[in-house]
Amino acid sequence: MAPMTAETPTHPGSLDQMRDRAISDYLAVSRNAGVYSSTADYIAAEERAWERVEAAMKRSKRVADSALA
């Protein structure tokens, strides 16, 4: 029986799509810094976007590592 986790199983292809989307969103935030109402809003948006990139990368690594085990 598979161990229970908080995460639902995800197909590796969709993990790649999630990672690519997170990177794309981060780059969009960075390119459009001038559209935010304040520097603080921009920094907050960039931090959220970067956290999504990191989370997607970590999840992809966990899946890859578990496939190798």
N, C-alpha and C positions, 0 to 999 in steps of 0.2 A: 504494500500500500504506500502511495506517495505521501510524503509529509505535507501537512497543511501549511500554507503560507498566506500572507495578507495579499500577495499579488496573484492575479489570475495568469494562467499560462498564456504565453504570447508566442506567435509564430516568429521565428527569427527575421523574416522579411518585413514584418510589421515593426519590429524593433528598429530595423534600418530606416524605415519610413519615419518613425517617431524621432529618431536621432537627427535625420536630415531636416525634418520640419523644425525641430528645436534650434538647430544651427541657423536655418533660414530666418527664423523669427528673431534670433539674437542679432544677426547681421542687419535685419530690417530696422531694429531699434537703433543700432549703432549708426546706420546711414541717415536716419531721420531724427537725429538729436534736436534739430531746430524746431520741430513741430510740437514739442512738449512745452507746457505753460511755464515750467520753471526747471532749473537745473536739478532740483531735488526730485521732481517727477521723472525726469529723464534717468537719473541715477537709480531710482527705485525700479523703473521698468527694465533697465539694463541688468540689474541684480536678479530680478525675477527670471528674465530670459536666460541668463547665465546659469542659474540654478536648474532650469529645465534641461539645458545642455548637459550639465554634469550628471543629473539624474538619469537621463537617457543613456549616457556613456556608461555609467555604473551598471545599469540594468543589462545593457548589451554584454558587458564584461562578465557579469554573473552568469548569464545564459551560456556564453561561450565557455566559461570555466566549468560549468556543470556538465556541458556536453563532452568535455575532455576527460572528466572524472570516470 
